[in-house]
């Protein structure tokens, strides 16, 4: 007889590029997400305005409420990419050790 754990799909991995929606508010929810790397921004829309709710980092979970209450997604989740302005990158590069730069 199969144990409940053996019925779970625990390793369905998917890479998501930065600024890509993972799900949108109102979508049906049938999975819980775990952040393996990077981060995910959670936002809610009310009266046409976007409200920032938080950021989920590595090891965090999101999307579980749709499974708990059997309701559509109550917020949107979007993958976040780190953006480093050109001048900041140049400043860091200029102050880096020459050994590191040579790598």
Jmol script that loads the backbone (N, CA, C; Angstrom):
load data "model"
ATOM      1  N   UNK A   1       0.837  -1.178   0.000  1.00  0.00           N
ATOM      2  CA  UNK A   1       0.000   0.000   0.000  1.00  0.00           C
ATOM      3  C   UNK A   1       0.883   1.244   0.000  1.00  0.00           C
ATOM      4  N   UNK A   2       0.541   2.200  -0.823  1.00  0.00           N
ATOM      5  CA  UNK A   2       1.326   3.424  -0.932  1.00  0.00           C
ATOM      6  C   UNK A   2       1.104   4.309   0.285  1.00  0.00           C
ATOM      7  N   UNK A   3       2.192   4.903   0.751  1.00  0.00           N
ATOM      8  CA  UNK A   3       2.070   5.849   1.859  1.00  0.00           C
ATOM      9  C   UNK A   3       1.678   7.201   1.295  1.00  0.00           C
ATOM     10  N   UNK A   4       1.044   8.060   2.111  1.00  0.00           N
ATOM     11  CA  UNK A   4       0.657   9.387   1.610  1.00  0.00           C
ATOM     12  C   UNK A   4       1.829  10.157   1.021  1.00  0.00           C
ATOM     13  N   UNK A   5       3.017  10.046   1.636  1.00  0.00           N
ATOM     14  CA  UNK A   5       4.188  10.779   1.141  1.00  0.00           C
ATOM     15  C   UNK A   5       4.563  10.350  -0.270  1.00  0.00           C
ATOM     16  N   UNK A   6       4.418   9.068  -0.576  1.00  0.00           N
ATOM     17  CA  UNK A   6       4.813   8.591  -1.899  1.00  0.00           C
ATOM     18  C   UNK A   6       3.908   9.146  -2.998  1.00  0.00           C
ATOM     19  N   UNK A   7       2.748   9.654  -2.636  1.00  0.00           N
ATOM     20  CA  UNK A   7       1.830  10.220  -3.619  1.00  0.00           C
ATOM     21  C   UNK A   7       2.159  11.679  -3.944  1.00  0.00           C
ATOM     22  N   UNK A   8       3.011  12.285  -3.146  1.00  0.00           N
ATOM     23  CA  UNK A   8       3.360  13.689  -3.367  1.00  0.00           C
ATOM     24  C   UNK A   8       4.404  13.825  -4.462  1.00  0.00           C
ATOM     25  N   UNK A   9       4.220  14.820  -5.329  1.00  0.00           N
ATOM     26  CA  UNK A   9       5.252  15.148  -6.312  1.00  0.00           C
ATOM     27  C   UNK A   9       6.100  16.230  -5.674  1.00  0.00           C
ATOM     28  N   UNK A  10       7.219  15.834  -5.111  1.00  0.00           N
ATOM     29  CA  UNK A  10       7.999  16.776  -4.323  1.00  0.00           C
ATOM     30  C   UNK A  10       9.144  17.422  -5.088  1.00  0.00           C
ATOM     31  N   UNK A  11       9.407  16.995  -6.307  1.00  0.00           N
ATOM     32  CA  UNK A  11      10.546  17.563  -7.034  1.00  0.00           C
ATOM     33  C   UNK A  11      10.162  17.940  -8.450  1.00  0.00           C
ATOM     34  N   UNK A  12       9.239  18.796  -8.599  1.00  0.00           N
ATOM     35  CA  UNK A  12       8.891  19.315  -9.916  1.00  0.00           C
ATOM     36  C   UNK A  12       9.507  20.708 -10.004  1.00  0.00           C
ATOM     37  N   UNK A  13      10.759  20.771 -10.468  1.00  0.00           N
ATOM     38  CA  UNK A  13      11.508  22.026 -10.487  1.00  0.00           C
ATOM     39  C   UNK A  13      11.283  22.781 -11.797  1.00  0.00           C
ATOM     40  N   UNK A  14      11.253  24.090 -11.679  1.00  0.00           N
ATOM     41  CA  UNK A  14      11.047  24.936 -12.841  1.00  0.00           C
ATOM     42  C   UNK A  14      11.825  26.227 -12.652  1.00  0.00           C
ATOM     43  N   UNK A  15      12.689  26.562 -13.585  1.00  0.00           N
ATOM     44  CA  UNK A  15      13.425  27.823 -13.542  1.00  0.00           C
ATOM     45  C   UNK A  15      12.546  28.932 -14.103  1.00  0.00           C
ATOM     46  N   UNK A  16      12.555  30.070 -13.429  1.00  0.00           N
ATOM     47  CA  UNK A  16      11.744  31.215 -13.848  1.00  0.00           C
ATOM     48  C   UNK A  16      12.654  32.429 -13.960  1.00  0.00           C
ATOM     49  N   UNK A  17      12.652  33.070 -15.112  1.00  0.00           N
ATOM     50  CA  UNK A  17      13.471  34.267 -15.330  1.00  0.00           C
ATOM     51  C   UNK A  17      12.918  35.433 -14.515  1.00  0.00           C
ATOM     52  N   UNK A  18      13.791  36.379 -14.198  1.00  0.00           N
ATOM     53  CA  UNK A  18      13.373  37.564 -13.462  1.00  0.00           C
ATOM     54  C   UNK A  18      12.267  38.323 -14.178  1.00  0.00           C
ATOM     55  N   UNK A  19      11.406  38.945 -13.391  1.00  0.00           N
ATOM     56  CA  UNK A  19      10.271  39.726 -13.872  1.00  0.00           C
ATOM     57  C   UNK A  19       9.229  38.886 -14.607  1.00  0.00           C
ATOM     58  N   UNK A  20       9.220  37.586 -14.345  1.00  0.00           N
ATOM     59  CA  UNK A  20       8.248  36.683 -14.956  1.00  0.00           C
ATOM     60  C   UNK A  20       7.177  36.334 -13.932  1.00  0.00           C
ATOM     61  N   UNK A  21       5.898  36.514 -14.283  1.00  0.00           N
ATOM     62  CA  UNK A  21       4.848  36.112 -13.351  1.00  0.00           C
ATOM     63  C   UNK A  21       4.850  34.594 -13.137  1.00  0.00           C
ATOM     64  N   UNK A  22       4.709  34.182 -11.890  1.00  0.00           N
ATOM     65  CA  UNK A  22       4.599  32.763 -11.563  1.00  0.00           C
ATOM     66  C   UNK A  22       3.122  32.390 -11.539  1.00  0.00           C
ATOM     67  N   UNK A  23       2.320  33.244 -10.913  1.00  0.00           N
ATOM     68  CA  UNK A  23       0.869  33.162 -11.010  1.00  0.00           C
ATOM     69  C   UNK A  23       0.296  34.541 -10.753  1.00  0.00           C
ATOM     70  N   UNK A  24      -0.946  34.722 -11.169  1.00  0.00           N
ATOM     71  CA  UNK A  24      -1.609  36.014 -11.015  1.00  0.00           C
ATOM     72  C   UNK A  24      -2.790  35.894 -10.053  1.00  0.00           C
ATOM     73  N   UNK A  25      -3.065  37.000  -9.406  1.00  0.00           N
ATOM     74  CA  UNK A  25      -4.224  37.072  -8.526  1.00  0.00           C
ATOM     75  C   UNK A  25      -5.466  36.606  -9.286  1.00  0.00           C
ATOM     76  N   UNK A  26      -6.238  35.711  -8.679  1.00  0.00           N
ATOM     77  CA  UNK A  26      -7.440  35.188  -9.314  1.00  0.00           C
ATOM     78  C   UNK A  26      -7.248  33.857 -10.021  1.00  0.00           C
ATOM     79  N   UNK A  27      -5.985  33.476 -10.285  1.00  0.00           N
ATOM     80  CA  UNK A  27      -5.724  32.174 -10.905  1.00  0.00           C
ATOM     81  C   UNK A  27      -6.117  31.054  -9.947  1.00  0.00           C
ATOM     82  N   UNK A  28      -6.503  29.893 -10.490  1.00  0.00           N
ATOM     83  CA  UNK A  28      -6.734  28.751  -9.605  1.00  0.00           C
ATOM     84  C   UNK A  28      -5.404  28.288  -9.014  1.00  0.00           C
ATOM     85  N   UNK A  29      -5.446  27.751  -7.815  1.00  0.00           N
ATOM     86  CA  UNK A  29      -4.214  27.296  -7.174  1.00  0.00           C
ATOM     87  C   UNK A  29      -4.253  25.819  -6.890  1.00  0.00           C
ATOM     88  N   UNK A  30      -3.253  25.094  -7.397  1.00  0.00           N
ATOM     89  CA  UNK A  30      -3.206  23.658  -7.139  1.00  0.00           C
ATOM     90  C   UNK A  30      -1.830  23.170  -6.702  1.00  0.00           C
ATOM     91  N   UNK A  31      -0.893  24.105  -6.490  1.00  0.00           N
ATOM     92  CA  UNK A  31       0.432  23.734  -5.998  1.00  0.00           C
ATOM     93  C   UNK A  31       0.950  24.785  -5.021  1.00  0.00           C
ATOM     94  N   UNK A  32       1.851  24.345  -4.159  1.00  0.00           N
ATOM     95  CA  UNK A  32       2.598  25.235  -3.272  1.00  0.00           C
ATOM     96  C   UNK A  32       3.992  25.361  -3.879  1.00  0.00           C
ATOM     97  N   UNK A  33       4.538  26.561  -3.866  1.00  0.00           N
ATOM     98  CA  UNK A  33       5.860  26.804  -4.446  1.00  0.00           C
ATOM     99  C   UNK A  33       6.898  26.964  -3.338  1.00  0.00           C
ATOM    100  N   UNK A  34       8.113  26.484  -3.612  1.00  0.00           N
ATOM    101  CA  UNK A  34       9.256  26.644  -2.715  1.00  0.00           C
ATOM    102  C   UNK A  34      10.357  27.331  -3.508  1.00  0.00           C
ATOM    103  N   UNK A  35      10.910  28.398  -2.956  1.00  0.00           N
ATOM    104  CA  UNK A  35      11.974  29.143  -3.634  1.00  0.00           C
ATOM    105  C   UNK A  35      13.304  28.440  -3.364  1.00  0.00           C
ATOM    106  N   UNK A  36      13.933  27.939  -4.433  1.00  0.00           N
ATOM    107  CA  UNK A  36      15.232  27.276  -4.292  1.00  0.00           C
ATOM    108  C   UNK A  36      16.375  28.275  -4.365  1.00  0.00           C
ATOM    109  N   UNK A  37      16.208  29.313  -5.174  1.00  0.00           N
ATOM    110  CA  UNK A  37      17.207  30.379  -5.247  1.00  0.00           C
ATOM    111  C   UNK A  37      16.510  31.630  -5.767  1.00  0.00           C
ATOM    112  N   UNK A  38      17.126  32.763  -5.514  1.00  0.00           N
ATOM    113  CA  UNK A  38      16.518  34.021  -5.933  1.00  0.00           C
ATOM    114  C   UNK A  38      15.415  34.433  -4.978  1.00  0.00           C
ATOM    115  N   UNK A  39      14.466  35.205  -5.489  1.00  0.00           N
ATOM    116  CA  UNK A  39      13.368  35.662  -4.654  1.00  0.00           C
ATOM    117  C   UNK A  39      12.125  35.929  -5.494  1.00  0.00           C
ATOM    118  N   UNK A  40      10.999  36.009  -4.804  1.00  0.00           N
ATOM    119  CA  UNK A  40       9.701  36.188  -5.446  1.00  0.00           C
ATOM    120  C   UNK A  40       8.973  37.323  -4.739  1.00  0.00           C
ATOM    121  N   UNK A  41       8.426  38.232  -5.526  1.00  0.00           N
ATOM    122  CA  UNK A  41       7.666  39.358  -4.983  1.00  0.00           C
ATOM    123  C   UNK A  41       6.179  39.004  -4.979  1.00  0.00           C
ATOM    124  N   UNK A  42       5.501  39.307  -3.882  1.00  0.00           N
ATOM    125  CA  UNK A  42       4.069  39.061  -3.759  1.00  0.00           C
ATOM    126  C   UNK A  42       3.356  40.411  -3.735  1.00  0.00           C
ATOM    127  N   UNK A  43       2.386  40.594  -4.640  1.00  0.00           N
ATOM    128  CA  UNK A  43       1.629  41.844  -4.743  1.00  0.00           C
ATOM    129  C   UNK A  43       0.139  41.554  -4.873  1.00  0.00           C
ATOM    130  N   UNK A  44      -0.662  42.495  -4.429  1.00  0.00           N
ATOM    131  CA  UNK A  44      -2.115  42.400  -4.528  1.00  0.00           C
ATOM    132  C   UNK A  44      -2.624  43.657  -5.205  1.00  0.00           C
ATOM    133  N   UNK A  45      -3.672  43.505  -6.017  1.00  0.00           N
ATOM    134  CA  UNK A  45      -4.266  44.648  -6.711  1.00  0.00           C
ATOM    135  C   UNK A  45      -5.617  44.976  -6.092  1.00  0.00           C
ATOM    136  N   UNK A  46      -5.809  46.254  -5.787  1.00  0.00           N
ATOM    137  CA  UNK A  46      -7.096  46.740  -5.281  1.00  0.00           C
ATOM    138  C   UNK A  46      -7.415  48.047  -5.977  1.00  0.00           C
ATOM    139  N   UNK A  47      -8.596  48.118  -6.567  1.00  0.00           N
ATOM    140  CA  UNK A  47      -9.048  49.325  -7.269  1.00  0.00           C
ATOM    141  C   UNK A  47      -8.017  49.812  -8.285  1.00  0.00           C
ATOM    142  N   UNK A  48      -7.356  48.877  -8.959  1.00  0.00           N
ATOM    143  CA  UNK A  48      -6.385  49.217  -9.995  1.00  0.00           C
ATOM    144  C   UNK A  48      -5.001  49.567  -9.492  1.00  0.00           C
ATOM    145  N   UNK A  49      -4.814  49.618  -8.165  1.00  0.00           N
ATOM    146  CA  UNK A  49      -3.505  49.929  -7.590  1.00  0.00           C
ATOM    147  C   UNK A  49      -2.824  48.657  -7.122  1.00  0.00           C
ATOM    148  N   UNK A  50      -1.513  48.565  -7.373  1.00  0.00           N
ATOM    149  CA  UNK A  50      -0.716  47.422  -6.948  1.00  0.00           C
ATOM    150  C   UNK A  50      -0.169  47.677  -5.555  1.00  0.00           C
ATOM    151  N   UNK A  51      -0.350  46.725  -4.644  1.00  0.00           N
ATOM    152  CA  UNK A  51       0.173  46.836  -3.294  1.00  0.00           C
ATOM    153  C   UNK A  51       1.194  45.742  -3.054  1.00  0.00           C
ATOM    154  N   UNK A  52       2.380  46.160  -2.644  1.00  0.00           N
ATOM    155  CA  UNK A  52       3.468  45.241  -2.335  1.00  0.00           C
ATOM    156  C   UNK A  52       3.182  44.579  -0.994  1.00  0.00           C
ATOM    157  N   UNK A  53       3.177  43.243  -0.960  1.00  0.00           N
ATOM    158  CA  UNK A  53       2.928  42.512   0.280  1.00  0.00           C
ATOM    159  C   UNK A  53       4.203  41.962   0.905  1.00  0.00           C
ATOM    160  N   UNK A  54       5.185  41.615   0.074  1.00  0.00           N
ATOM    161  CA  UNK A  54       6.421  41.091   0.625  1.00  0.00           C
ATOM    162  C   UNK A  54       7.266  40.371  -0.407  1.00  0.00           C
ATOM    163  N   UNK A  55       8.422  39.916   0.057  1.00  0.00           N
ATOM    164  CA  UNK A  55       9.361  39.166  -0.776  1.00  0.00           C
ATOM    165  C   UNK A  55       9.633  37.829  -0.095  1.00  0.00           C
ATOM    166  N   UNK A  56       9.574  36.766  -0.870  1.00  0.00           N
ATOM    167  CA  UNK A  56       9.877  35.428  -0.383  1.00  0.00           C
ATOM    168  C   UNK A  56      11.254  35.050  -0.909  1.00  0.00           C
ATOM    169  N   UNK A  57      12.170  34.708  -0.006  1.00  0.00           N
ATOM    170  CA  UNK A  57      13.526  34.351  -0.394  1.00  0.00           C
ATOM    171  C   UNK A  57      13.751  32.850  -0.383  1.00  0.00           C
ATOM    172  N   UNK A  58      14.999  32.491  -0.592  1.00  0.00           N
ATOM    173  CA  UNK A  58      15.402  31.081  -0.672  1.00  0.00           C
ATOM    174  C   UNK A  58      14.878  30.295   0.526  1.00  0.00           C
ATOM    175  N   UNK A  59      14.262  29.153   0.228  1.00  0.00           N
ATOM    176  CA  UNK A  59      13.720  28.283   1.265  1.00  0.00           C
ATOM    177  C   UNK A  59      12.301  28.623   1.675  1.00  0.00           C
ATOM    178  N   UNK A  60      11.811  29.791   1.257  1.00  0.00           N
ATOM    179  CA  UNK A  60      10.459  30.197   1.611  1.00  0.00           C
ATOM    180  C   UNK A  60       9.410  29.532   0.726  1.00  0.00           C
ATOM    181  N   UNK A  61       8.198  29.463   1.235  1.00  0.00           N
ATOM    182  CA  UNK A  61       7.095  28.892   0.472  1.00  0.00           C
ATOM    183  C   UNK A  61       6.043  29.968   0.213  1.00  0.00           C
ATOM    184  N   UNK A  62       5.298  29.789  -0.868  1.00  0.00           N
ATOM    185  CA  UNK A  62       4.200  30.701  -1.178  1.00  0.00           C
ATOM    186  C   UNK A  62       3.174  29.963  -2.017  1.00  0.00           C
ATOM    187  N   UNK A  63       1.958  30.497  -2.017  1.00  0.00           N
ATOM    188  CA  UNK A  63       0.893  29.886  -2.794  1.00  0.00           C
ATOM    189  C   UNK A  63       0.071  28.866  -2.031  1.00  0.00           C
ATOM    190  N   UNK A  64       0.379  28.679  -0.751  1.00  0.00           N
ATOM    191  CA  UNK A  64      -0.304  27.640   0.024  1.00  0.00           C
ATOM    192  C   UNK A  64      -1.749  27.988   0.378  1.00  0.00           C
ATOM    193  N   UNK A  65      -2.077  29.277   0.457  1.00  0.00           N
ATOM    194  CA  UNK A  65      -3.430  29.656   0.870  1.00  0.00           C
ATOM    195  C   UNK A  65      -4.498  29.129  -0.087  1.00  0.00           C
ATOM    196  N   UNK A  66      -4.201  29.092  -1.383  1.00  0.00           N
ATOM    197  CA  UNK A  66      -5.176  28.579  -2.354  1.00  0.00           C
ATOM    198  C   UNK A  66      -5.483  27.105  -2.095  1.00  0.00           C
ATOM    199  N   UNK A  67      -4.535  26.381  -1.544  1.00  0.00           N
ATOM    200  CA  UNK A  67      -4.774  24.976  -1.214  1.00  0.00           C
ATOM    201  C   UNK A  67      -5.517  24.845   0.109  1.00  0.00           C
ATOM    202  N   UNK A  68      -5.235  25.749   1.030  1.00  0.00           N
ATOM    203  CA  UNK A  68      -5.873  25.689   2.344  1.00  0.00           C
ATOM    204  C   UNK A  68      -7.347  26.064   2.264  1.00  0.00           C
ATOM    205  N   UNK A  69      -7.642  27.176   1.547  1.00  0.00           N
ATOM    206  CA  UNK A  69      -9.035  27.644   1.524  1.00  0.00           C
ATOM    207  C   UNK A  69      -9.791  27.306   0.240  1.00  0.00           C
ATOM    208  N   UNK A  70      -9.147  26.607  -0.686  1.00  0.00           N
ATOM    209  CA  UNK A  70      -9.767  26.201  -1.966  1.00  0.00           C
ATOM    210  C   UNK A  70     -10.344  27.384  -2.747  1.00  0.00           C
ATOM    211  N   UNK A  71      -9.720  28.526  -2.607  1.00  0.00           N
ATOM    212  CA  UNK A  71     -10.125  29.741  -3.318  1.00  0.00           C
ATOM    213  C   UNK A  71      -9.053  30.091  -4.355  1.00  0.00           C
ATOM    214  N   UNK A  72      -9.391  30.941  -5.337  1.00  0.00           N
ATOM    215  CA  UNK A  72      -8.379  31.393  -6.305  1.00  0.00           C
ATOM    216  C   UNK A  72      -7.243  32.138  -5.604  1.00  0.00           C
ATOM    217  N   UNK A  73      -6.144  32.284  -6.304  1.00  0.00           N
ATOM    218  CA  UNK A  73      -4.984  32.997  -5.751  1.00  0.00           C
ATOM    219  C   UNK A  73      -5.407  34.382  -5.276  1.00  0.00           C
ATOM    220  N   UNK A  74      -5.001  34.745  -4.062  1.00  0.00           N
ATOM    221  CA  UNK A  74      -5.395  36.025  -3.484  1.00  0.00           C
ATOM    222  C   UNK A  74      -4.391  37.143  -3.779  1.00  0.00           C
ATOM    223  N   UNK A  75      -3.274  36.795  -4.400  1.00  0.00           N
ATOM    224  CA  UNK A  75      -2.248  37.775  -4.757  1.00  0.00           C
ATOM    225  C   UNK A  75      -1.472  37.239  -5.956  1.00  0.00           C
ATOM    226  N   UNK A  76      -0.635  38.086  -6.518  1.00  0.00           N
ATOM    227  CA  UNK A  76       0.216  37.696  -7.646  1.00  0.00           C
ATOM    228  C   UNK A  76       1.630  37.458  -7.158  1.00  0.00           C
ATOM    229  N   UNK A  77       2.329  36.527  -7.794  1.00  0.00           N
ATOM    230  CA  UNK A  77       3.721  36.218  -7.470  1.00  0.00           C
ATOM    231  C   UNK A  77       4.563  36.395  -8.724  1.00  0.00           C
ATOM    232  N   UNK A  78       5.656  37.162  -8.595  1.00  0.00           N
ATOM    233  CA  UNK A  78       6.536  37.446  -9.722  1.00  0.00           C
ATOM    234  C   UNK A  78       7.985  37.202  -9.328  1.00  0.00           C
ATOM    235  N   UNK A  79       8.721  36.486 -10.171  1.00  0.00           N
ATOM    236  CA  UNK A  79      10.152  36.270  -9.926  1.00  0.00           C
ATOM    237  C   UNK A  79      10.859  37.618 -10.008  1.00  0.00           C
ATOM    238  N   UNK A  80      11.843  37.813  -9.147  1.00  0.00           N
ATOM    239  CA  UNK A  80      12.593  39.071  -9.106  1.00  0.00           C
ATOM    240  C   UNK A  80      14.005  38.817  -9.611  1.00  0.00           C
ATOM    241  N   UNK A  81      14.504  39.731 -10.422  1.00  0.00           N
ATOM    242  CA  UNK A  81      15.902  39.655 -10.822  1.00  0.00           C
ATOM    243  C   UNK A  81      16.644  40.821 -10.177  1.00  0.00           C
ATOM    244  N   UNK A  82      17.893  40.581  -9.859  1.00  0.00           N
ATOM    245  CA  UNK A  82      18.727  41.613  -9.271  1.00  0.00           C
ATOM    246  C   UNK A  82      19.236  42.514 -10.390  1.00  0.00           C
ATOM    247  N   UNK A  83      18.999  43.805 -10.268  1.00  0.00           N
ATOM    248  CA  UNK A  83      19.452  44.759 -11.268  1.00  0.00           C
ATOM    249  C   UNK A  83      20.540  45.620 -10.635  1.00  0.00           C
ATOM    250  N   UNK A  84      21.714  45.599 -11.246  1.00  0.00           N
ATOM    251  CA  UNK A  84      22.840  46.397 -10.755  1.00  0.00           C
ATOM    252  C   UNK A  84      23.099  47.499 -11.769  1.00  0.00           C
ATOM    253  N   UNK A  85      22.924  48.760 -11.376  1.00  0.00           N
ATOM    254  CA  UNK A  85      23.192  49.859 -12.310  1.00  0.00           C
ATOM    255  C   UNK A  85      24.639  49.817 -12.806  1.00  0.00           C
ATOM    256  N   UNK A  86      24.844  50.245 -14.042  1.00  0.00           N
ATOM    257  CA  UNK A  86      26.159  50.195 -14.690  1.00  0.00           C
ATOM    258  C   UNK A  86      27.235  50.863 -13.845  1.00  0.00           C
ATOM    259  N   UNK A  87      26.966  52.053 -13.320  1.00  0.00           N
ATOM    260  CA  UNK A  87      27.981  52.776 -12.554  1.00  0.00           C
ATOM    261  C   UNK A  87      28.351  52.042 -11.274  1.00  0.00           C
ATOM    262  N   UNK A  88      27.386  51.425 -10.615  1.00  0.00           N
ATOM    263  CA  UNK A  88      27.668  50.660  -9.401  1.00  0.00           C
ATOM    264  C   UNK A  88      28.570  49.477  -9.740  1.00  0.00           C
ATOM    265  N   UNK A  89      28.276  48.795 -10.841  1.00  0.00           N
ATOM    266  CA  UNK A  89      29.113  47.680 -11.278  1.00  0.00           C
ATOM    267  C   UNK A  89      30.533  48.156 -11.568  1.00  0.00           C
ATOM    268  N   UNK A  90      30.668  49.271 -12.290  1.00  0.00           N
ATOM    269  CA  UNK A  90      31.996  49.806 -12.614  1.00  0.00           C
ATOM    270  C   UNK A  90      32.765  50.188 -11.350  1.00  0.00           C
ATOM    271  N   UNK A  91      32.081  50.800 -10.381  1.00  0.00           N
ATOM    272  CA  UNK A  91      32.724  51.175  -9.121  1.00  0.00           C
ATOM    273  C   UNK A  91      33.217  49.951  -8.367  1.00  0.00           C
ATOM    274  N   UNK A  92      32.400  48.901  -8.312  1.00  0.00           N
ATOM    275  CA  UNK A  92      32.797  47.663  -7.630  1.00  0.00           C
ATOM    276  C   UNK A  92      33.968  47.007  -8.345  1.00  0.00           C
ATOM    277  N   UNK A  93      33.916  47.004  -9.659  1.00  0.00           N
ATOM    278  CA  UNK A  93      34.986  46.411 -10.451  1.00  0.00           C
ATOM    279  C   UNK A  93      36.297  47.170 -10.241  1.00  0.00           C
ATOM    280  N   UNK A  94      36.225  48.494 -10.203  1.00  0.00           N
ATOM    281  CA  UNK A  94      37.427  49.317 -10.022  1.00  0.00           C
ATOM    282  C   UNK A  94      38.067  49.088  -8.653  1.00  0.00           C
ATOM    283  N   UNK A  95      37.247  48.776  -7.651  1.00  0.00           N
ATOM    284  CA  UNK A  95      37.788  48.587  -6.309  1.00  0.00           C
ATOM    285  C   UNK A  95      38.098  47.113  -5.987  1.00  0.00           C
ATOM    286  N   UNK A  96      37.847  46.208  -6.937  1.00  0.00           N
ATOM    287  CA  UNK A  96      38.095  44.792  -6.701  1.00  0.00           C
ATOM    288  C   UNK A  96      39.572  44.449  -6.780  1.00  0.00           C
ATOM    289  N   UNK A  97      39.949  43.406  -6.094  1.00  0.00           N
ATOM    290  CA  UNK A  97      41.314  42.905  -6.126  1.00  0.00           C
ATOM    291  C   UNK A  97      41.668  42.449  -7.538  1.00  0.00           C
ATOM    292  N   UNK A  98      42.879  42.741  -8.002  1.00  0.00           N
ATOM    293  CA  UNK A  98      43.275  42.370  -9.366  1.00  0.00           C
ATOM    294  C   UNK A  98      43.233  40.861  -9.592  1.00  0.00           C
ATOM    295  N   UNK A  99      43.468  40.078  -8.545  1.00  0.00           N
ATOM    296  CA  UNK A  99      43.372  38.626  -8.662  1.00  0.00           C
ATOM    297  C   UNK A  99      41.947  38.201  -9.036  1.00  0.00           C
ATOM    298  N   UNK A 100      40.963  38.802  -8.369  1.00  0.00           N
ATOM    299  CA  UNK A 100      39.560  38.481  -8.635  1.00  0.00           C
ATOM    300  C   UNK A 100      39.201  38.913 -10.066  1.00  0.00           C
ATOM    301  N   UNK A 101      39.654  40.067 -10.479  1.00  0.00           N
ATOM    302  CA  UNK A 101      39.361  40.552 -11.826  1.00  0.00           C
ATOM    303  C   UNK A 101      39.953  39.598 -12.865  1.00  0.00           C
ATOM    304  N   UNK A 102      41.140  39.069 -12.606  1.00  0.00           N
ATOM    305  CA  UNK A 102      41.815  38.167 -13.542  1.00  0.00           C
ATOM    306  C   UNK A 102      41.059  36.847 -13.709  1.00  0.00           C
ATOM    307  N   UNK A 103      40.296  36.479 -12.698  1.00  0.00           N
ATOM    308  CA  UNK A 103      39.539  35.230 -12.794  1.00  0.00           C
ATOM    309  C   UNK A 103      38.494  35.354 -13.863  1.00  0.00           C
TER     310      UNK A 103
END
end "model"
wireframe off; spacefill off
backbone 0.3
color backbone group
